[in-house]
Amino acid sequence: MMELEICVDSVDSAVAAENGGAQRVELCSALIEGGLTPSMGMVRAVRSRIGIGIYAMIRPRGGDFVYSDEEFAVMRDDLLLVKENAADGVVFGLLTPDGEVDVNRTRELVELARPMKVTFHRAVDMARNMDTAMADIVRTGADRVLTSGGVQTASLGSACIARLVRKFGSQIDVMVCGGVRRENVEQIAQATGASQFHAALRTAIPSPVTYRKSGLFMGEPGLDEFARFTVLAADVRTLREAIDKASLQGVSQQT
């Protein structure tokens, strides 16, 4: 069966992902920055509510993927705390200033994470050379890599992803991300040969706040301070159904 992972930042979204048929969630905070390490309170709360896999993001800040010694120490500590709180896996990505995979530090985190599983996240798409980066990630011992093929969306990167699946698929799981939706997942699956997919599926919901003070921002000026987003089980379910259809199409083509 093809696998579906949903990116979430709340208990409600994690529950919706499970109810919609996802196999696991990638649990983050600050999705507006591409996802940061969730609080341990959030990890515990999600673990208490869902039975599917929880992979926690290990990323101490937004921005690039080159980390100082102090930031790396934080990543180590967060990883250990996530392990103590019954996560099934962790997600991280480390690069060097010249766009290579930071093999030594990545391997150190992989070994520290065991017996949890490890996904090297979309930092790979920022690497100088995708094939070299994939070979390096394999050497670290990571179990899975999340990629859109080095471009913005999986549809645009499908040729690259297909090459990576053919070349490295027997050594590491390749999970496709980047604009994966029910409308295109069958085409992406056929074009890439991938069997694992990652999606955010965030939907804006109304804020219950009636009094709204204008001209004051808690974050970056111009951002909607009252915007809320969540994952809906119905959206996950329709994507799950599209993935299952793609899987059946693949079986029928083989027979």
C-alpha positions in Angstrom: 0.0 0.0 0.0 1.2 3.5 -0.8 1.8 5.6 2.3 0.6 9.1 3.2 2.2 11.4 5.7 0.4 14.6 6.7 2.3 17.7 8.1 0.5 19.0 11.2 1.0 21.6 14.0 -1.9 20.8 16.3 -3.7 18.0 18.1 -6.8 18.6 16.0 -4.9 18.4 12.8 -3.2 15.2 13.9 -6.5 13.6 14.8 -7.9 14.6 11.4 -4.9 13.1 9.7 -5.5 9.8 11.4 -9.3 9.9 10.8 -8.6 10.6 7.1 -6.4 7.6 6.6 -2.8 8.8 6.9 -0.1 6.4 8.1 1.8 9.0 10.1 2.1 12.7 10.8 5.1 15.0 10.6 4.6 17.1 13.8 5.9 20.7 13.7 5.5 24.2 15.0 5.8 27.4 13.0 4.7 26.0 9.6 4.9 29.5 8.2 8.7 29.1 8.6 8.7 25.7 7.0 8.3 23.8 10.3 10.3 24.0 13.5 10.6 21.6 16.5 7.3 21.2 18.3 7.0 21.6 22.1 7.3 18.5 24.2 3.8 19.3 25.5 2.5 19.1 21.9 4.3 15.8 21.3 2.8 14.3 24.5 -0.7 15.6 23.6 -0.6 14.2 20.1 0.8 10.9 21.3 -2.1 10.6 23.7 -4.7 11.2 20.9 -3.5 9.2 17.9 -2.3 5.7 17.2 -0.5 6.3 13.9 3.1 7.2 13.6 4.5 10.5 14.9 7.6 12.0 13.3 8.7 15.1 15.1 10.6 17.9 13.3 14.0 18.7 14.8 14.8 22.2 13.6 15.8 24.9 16.1 15.1 27.9 13.9 13.9 29.1 10.5 16.3 30.0 7.7 19.1 27.9 6.3 20.2 24.5 7.3 23.7 25.3 8.5 23.8 25.1 12.3 26.3 26.4 14.8 27.7 24.2 17.6 25.1 25.7 20.0 22.2 25.0 17.6 23.4 21.5 17.0 23.5 20.9 20.8 19.9 22.1 21.0 19.0 19.6 18.2 20.6 16.8 20.1 18.7 17.6 23.3 15.4 18.1 21.5 15.9 14.7 19.7 16.4 13.0 23.1 13.3 14.6 24.6 11.2 13.6 21.6 12.5 10.0 22.0 11.5 10.1 25.7 8.0 11.2 24.7 7.3 8.2 22.5 7.6 9.6 19.0 8.2 7.0 16.3 10.6 9.1 14.3 12.4 12.4 13.8 12.8 14.7 10.8 15.8 16.9 10.2 18.3 18.1 7.6 21.8 19.5 7.9 23.9 21.1 5.1 27.3 22.6 4.8 27.8 26.2 3.7 28.8 25.1 0.2 25.5 23.1 -0.3 26.6 19.6 0.6 25.0 17.2 3.1 26.6 17.5 6.6 27.3 13.8 6.7 29.1 13.6 10.1 26.5 15.6 12.0 23.6 13.9 10.3 25.1 10.4 11.0 25.5 11.5 14.7 21.8 12.4 15.0 20.7 9.3 13.1 22.6 7.1 15.6 21.3 9.1 18.6 17.8 8.7 17.3 17.7 4.9 17.3 15.5 2.9 17.5 13.4 5.7 16.1 13.2 6.1 12.3 14.8 9.1 10.6 13.7 11.2 7.7 16.1 13.6 6.1 13.8 16.4 5.2 13.5 18.8 2.3 16.8 20.5 3.0 18.0 18.0 0.4 16.2 20.2 -2.2 18.6 23.0 -1.3 21.7 20.9 -2.0 24.1 21.7 -4.8 23.7 18.3 -6.5 20.7 16.0 -5.8 22.4 12.7 -6.7 25.5 13.5 -4.6 23.3 14.6 -1.7 21.2 11.4 -1.9 24.3 9.2 -1.9 25.5 11.1 1.2 22.2 10.7 3.0 22.3 7.0 2.3 25.7 6.9 4.0 24.3 8.5 7.1 22.0 5.6 7.7 18.8 7.7 7.4 15.7 5.7 6.5 13.8 8.1 4.3 14.3 11.3 2.4 11.6 14.0 1.7 12.0 15.7 -1.6 10.2 17.6 -4.4 13.1 16.9 -6.8 15.0 20.1 -6.1 12.3 22.4 -7.4 9.2 24.0 -5.9 6.7 21.3 -6.6 6.7 17.5 -7.2 5.0 18.0 -10.5 7.9 20.1 -11.8 10.4 17.8 -10.2 8.9 14.5 -11.2 11.7 13.6 -13.6 14.4 14.1 -11.0 12.4 12.2 -8.4 11.9 9.3 -10.8 15.7 9.2 -11.3 16.3 9.2 -7.6 13.8 6.4 -7.0 15.4 4.3 -9.7 19.0 5.0 -8.5 18.5 5.0 -4.7 15.1 3.4 -4.0 16.6 0.1 -2.9 18.7 1.9 -0.3 16.4 4.5 1.1 12.7 5.4 1.0 11.9 8.4 -1.2 8.9 10.4 -0.1 7.4 12.9 -2.4 6.3 16.4 -1.3 5.6 19.8 -2.8 2.0 20.5 -3.9 0.8 16.9 -3.6 -3.0 17.0 -3.9 -5.8 14.7 -4.9 -5.9 16.3 -8.3 -2.3 15.4 -9.2 -1.1 12.6 -7.0 -2.0 9.8 -9.5 0.0 11.6 -12.2 2.9 12.2 -9.8 2.9 8.5 -8.7 3.0 7.3 -12.3 5.7 9.8 -13.3 8.0 9.1 -10.4 7.4 5.5 -9.4 7.3 6.7 -5.7 5.0 5.0 -3.2 5.2 7.5 -0.3 3.6 11.0 -0.3 3.7 14.0 2.0 1.2 16.8 2.1 0.2 19.7 4.3 -3.5 20.2 3.3 -4.0 23.2 5.6 -7.3 25.0 5.4 -8.1 28.4 6.8 -10.7 28.5 9.5 -12.5 31.5 11.1 -11.0 32.9 14.3 -13.5 33.3 17.2 -11.9 36.6 18.1 -14.4 39.5 17.7 -12.3 42.4 19.0 -9.3 42.9 16.7 -6.8 45.6 17.4 -5.5 47.1 14.3 -1.9 48.3 13.6 -0.3 46.0 16.1 1.6 42.8 15.1 3.0 40.1 17.3 5.0 38.8 14.3 6.0 40.2 11.0 4.1 43.3 10.0 1.5 42.6 7.4 0.8 39.0 8.5 -2.8 38.2 9.6 -2.6 38.0 13.4 -6.0 36.2 13.4 -5.3 33.6 10.7 -5.9 30.0 11.8 -5.2 26.9 9.7 -6.1 23.3 10.3 -6.1 19.9 8.5 -9.6 18.5 7.7 -10.2 14.8 7.8 -12.3 15.1 4.6 -9.3 16.5 2.7 -7.0 13.8 4.0 -9.6 11.2 3.0 -9.9 12.4 -0.5 -6.2 12.4 -1.0 -6.0 9.0 0.6 -8.6 7.7 -1.9 -6.7 9.3 -4.8 -3.5 7.6 -3.6 -5.3 4.2 -3.3 -6.6 4.7 -6.9 -3.1 5.4 -8.1 -1.9 2.3 -6.3 -4.6 0.1 -8.0 -3.7 1.7 -11.4 -0.1 0.7 -10.8 -1.1 -2.9 -10.0 -3.3 -3.2 -13.0 -0.6 -1.9 -15.3 1.8 -4.5 -14.0 -0.7 -7.3 -14.5 
